[in-house]
Amino acid sequence: MKKLLCPQCKIAAMYVKNDLGERLLVYVMENGEVVTKQQGTSMEGFDLTEVYCLGCSWHGSPKRLVKS
C-alpha cells in the first residue's frame, strides 16, 4: 500500500500525540489507516484522529489526506 503525503510539503512522515504530549512517528496509508513507522510499536493511548506533519505546520484528520 502507498503512503500518503502531506498536502503542503509533500513528505510522508507524520506523527500523532497522546495526552502527555508525547509523539509517535506514523504514516498514513492510501486507505486512511494510520500505521507506526516502526513495526510492533503500540499506538495505545495515542489520538489517531489527528495527524501532524513532521516537515511543516499542517495537521488534520488522516481522512483528509485520502483522495476521493
C-alpha positions as CSV (number, residue, x, y, z in Angstrom):
1,M,0.0,0.0,0.0
2,K,1.1,3.5,-0.8
3,K,1.9,6.1,1.9
4,L,0.1,9.4,1.6
5,L,1.9,12.7,1.5
6,C,1.4,16.0,3.4
7,P,-0.7,18.3,1.2
8,Q,1.6,21.2,1.9
9,C,5.2,20.0,1.9
10,K,4.8,16.5,0.2
11,I,6.6,14.4,2.8
12,A,5.1,11.1,4.2
13,A,6.4,11.4,7.8
14,M,3.7,12.3,10.3
15,Y,3.2,12.0,14.0
16,V,0.4,11.6,16.5
17,K,0.2,12.7,20.1
18,N,-1.1,11.3,23.3
19,D,-2.5,13.1,26.4
20,L,1.0,13.7,27.8
21,G,2.1,15.4,24.5
22,E,4.4,12.5,23.5
23,R,4.8,11.9,19.8
24,L,4.8,8.7,17.8
25,L,6.0,8.6,14.2
26,V,3.5,7.3,11.8
27,Y,2.5,7.1,8.1
28,V,-1.0,7.4,6.7
29,M,-1.8,4.7,4.1
30,E,-3.9,5.3,1.0
31,N,-7.0,3.8,2.7
32,G,-6.7,6.3,5.6
33,E,-5.2,3.8,8.0
34,V,-2.6,5.2,10.4
35,V,0.4,2.9,10.9
36,T,3.6,3.3,13.0
37,K,6.9,3.9,11.4
38,Q,8.5,1.2,13.5
39,Q,6.5,-2.0,13.2
40,G,5.5,-3.5,16.5
41,T,5.2,-0.2,18.3
42,S,2.0,0.2,20.3
43,M,-0.3,3.0,19.4
44,E,-2.3,2.6,22.6
45,G,-3.2,6.0,24.1
46,F,-2.4,8.0,21.0
47,D,-5.1,10.1,19.2
48,L,-5.3,8.6,15.7
49,T,-8.0,11.1,14.6
50,E,-5.4,13.9,14.1
51,V,-2.0,13.6,12.5
52,Y,0.7,16.3,12.3
53,C,3.3,16.7,9.6
54,L,7.0,16.5,10.6
55,G,8.1,18.9,7.9
56,C,5.6,21.8,8.2
57,S,2.7,23.2,10.2
58,W,0.0,21.1,8.6
59,H,-2.3,19.0,10.7
60,G,-5.6,17.4,10.3
61,S,-7.6,14.2,10.0
62,P,-5.9,11.3,8.3
63,K,-9.1,11.0,6.1
64,R,-8.3,14.5,4.7
65,L,-5.3,13.0,3.0
66,V,-7.2,10.3,1.2
67,K,-8.1,11.3,-2.4
68,S,-11.8,10.8,-3.2
